[in-house]
């Protein structure tokens, strides 16, 4: 049941002011992202739709509760239906809790308590034991917790956010492991599969402090899954904390013998495999309702009831391995009371998305004339710094000059390869007869070099000149192409001659089909048959006179300025 409370109603312990009968109602929730509800309701004879107003509160089930409250912030109405957009009622705190000049040092719970002091409606909890000193000035609760500022709670402490009506939870990790399992690797278009092998390690060559390694011709430790892949993924790993006693410092522990040290290296390698370094990073996006009609549905059926952050054991049919993934994005059907779409994978902060948002903010700081709006620049630059600082914590150094990403499953929509390095980037979607990739596109520091560029609109910075490839339109204020010129008057001119100071052009065709015009580029004088009747003397030559045309019309110039004339019909110019 989906109820709605009028905007002025604050008693949510009872049933709503009206029960809705929506055509659809779904809530999309993303880990550490937005939670958004979209409800579509018919314009019904019972007038239920009239209760759907900005500020009203919708009560609906969600994956973790039978009753969650969402505040409507926007609505759209058409002839047949009304659409409402709503966010968790916890987001009311963005309007009601203003934090100014707060300085606090403590763990996660202590910082949240300091933010919420002086009120008892909103609550927040955290199991983060890390301590930090944070200062807030001129912000609201939601921005203070998960905004993109460097001083936000998430940027300082890390953690994951969960909403439950008026309570916010910010724990190290949300969700649980209830033994949910799913099997993938089928040729099914309702499941989007992304397998990343770039960080897989199936053979570790361990090295301790002072360079001690394992003995023999095979100084490495192999993963139990080494035979599941077409190649061996080798990596040298340094364990500098592993030392002989003679190499250890005063407060450090060390091993008595090399044999003990090497046993420890082997143990640490096996521990790496237990932690999953021998497994690829997998991401699965599942359309649950589309899957219901397929045979593969039985392999993923349990996903329709999992919650945000929950852990799922994902068996990959082709590789014969099982990886661990989490529910990082869920679309929940509030009417059917089950998930309609699920995304499983490793939680990764979307840096590209954030940087794109920053780029959009940069665009807003530039006026149409190309000048900067100074008062907006500082804030934009600060946002860039924060995003880049966050990115630096996730970036990994590599000793190689380039890296290669491949999807080798020819049945996958992601089949192809990308190679990127210090010299540029290239892509491939097909292989040559010899089995190597057919690299087709390349981008280097010198520019974009490509066999094919697919674009909609190519424009200058101010948008005055552009190629609209979707519409087949070329728009330019003035364009010169070799011996041809498109003028602002709409004529296409061809270069006829040139003197030491001027170029002469003949019109090929005009906007209304006119032809035969000749013009002097510098003075923009044009005529059918140009005749200079009177010219000045000395250095005033060519600046004063009459231009007569074959139809009897003429124009009079004095010192290069048009002062009058007659048309062929006798009218004045």
Steps between C-alpha positions, in 0.01 A plus 500: 500500500625847409361789704546873474502763775409860425783751522385634837461157663791404730336200670631199310406245766153456349379426149541772241240753393439299184592158356644529149451260209804583286570353157863464603721591791873426512785615720857500371765478773874525442764430761626836625295662228146622456177328606221611268138394472292546185123444525254510210130532588200520266263797503235289671131571561548454877726808498781315675747673273414840653691402815824478300646843568846644567585451866263204552648180643467158335514190722605185314685172565870474417748209505572548874165620636123478454466878532747757379421870470584704191445875460374616159726774362366515143193397301390501135141476376370400160150432372508135610737479798703678761863416577662565837869502589596450863801451727536334844355716776846505659588747224276754675805550721662683209247777562454473875847438645749777426853454630708812553839538665522146636840356593505147636756227562388141550393174344213461256224492762640797692517714187143410401376578851661843480326567168160407640521674836206719598227293330339163551318426171792375293735226616830364371722210597846378401734213589809680365769506770746712306540851644538825314471874555236660278387859465169598341380844404186601314372158394209264564499149645476311169781699338711469813468122492523410133575819308800526266689744725834381636368539856189284451452204733547242223816666369648509850383169644390291203200276562166428335165677550161339560161668555214382718237773529636758746815299573826501307760227542861560393693179565826362373289266289125457464306191397544140603587158362193277513642230275353636178645331191473565128654338194613700198680446173192426287431660165213707635434859389308577820827472695775748426829340600829686553803282579823689582813281498751786527589439867480119507804320648530121483873467572672702773877534520553612861796708615579580864702775659860493375392319183457144627286281272380141486747227410524289188411537134140593586530781757130579494160403641214411264130564542257206506334669201815524289360243256172685454654767282660478154822663627693529827477838668833552675584770751797572724384601848719655767433416865740739668361425845639147472855516641769284647571571862840642410329755269221599740508820698487529877121496519446257209462126485706284271542136403789293625561316171450542129278192502257667743509820296414314181214316669361838597530622140303199381233560764462864396469404133221255581334772706503726192319231302246456780433873477422461129799632304462197271145595403384762251294802589148429383203729451152378410197713414181294500155594370299272729167539322652429159680200649174352630421389145830318448648164598790681668263654756535198728870576538442854631151482650618573854619847396145635496495514882852612599561839661744786452859397568416131542767250399435247223711199402529522123602185317644558157402205280773534236791569736385247757564734791287673761549866579346724762299803395269741675172664410619851414186618317141384537180603326214393724142453383299649786176345368620143440728523806808358333806614306445577134871561425820418688863593444764285667867587523779660697400833646699761314457872537407640161789741441419545130147604584623744762760649268232537232287692749798723576553558127140613470556744783804634311284564193264705714787731598554608137284766340398476136767754407768277650563708815494348848248557775758563771278440804424145379855400414639450853227259607538297180875473543452390860262226381760381248765482770273292722415256219862458397611457860245222546609338175863493610412265785363240259756535221754219477855538375625269229851422394394445140469769237161372386217270598267274300137419577336217305160332493563175312148356507379545140139459614527796735383845399821627663727292273805705407821651632642830619868583531604820675839634597727799501490522119126491457194279484366255241190280473397188312176309451622230258800273452717443194543150344823453697311545830632847580269794564405722207578836659278759332494810714790689652540807720841647576634810666515654153123467459225257401595277206211277401357300211150611591369773727129481583363825633179695517608861501848651466507865605732781600521607863224761466277295270503752211647258247410131498451181301174329601555148368166371628306761300749540214545872564817710475466841662779757485518875529762497223687207350795478256579165337796528260389717205142521629338720761158493664422859596268631768276623216419140405699501172751234400799677340785369287833680491555663161819698541728679736704821502773598738244621750159359405330174401219489243214252536212392274174378645414149382156497659305700756228406749229568238687362202672827399831472315754723331593730784860615529640662812812650642558326831631805689234753398221245442399689180302274266354547153393318188723709271715736704579838335680779687377829347695748707803439718690725730850620444828423671463283799120520495489276195209247481323648805258740324293419195195329352440129454265445203317177423383350171133547593549878543525508877796663671658581838692816591798486739685788668826414675399135502155570649174419318310833480218418256396350172208381289337160443405379150138604579609852591482464876757655731771293666 
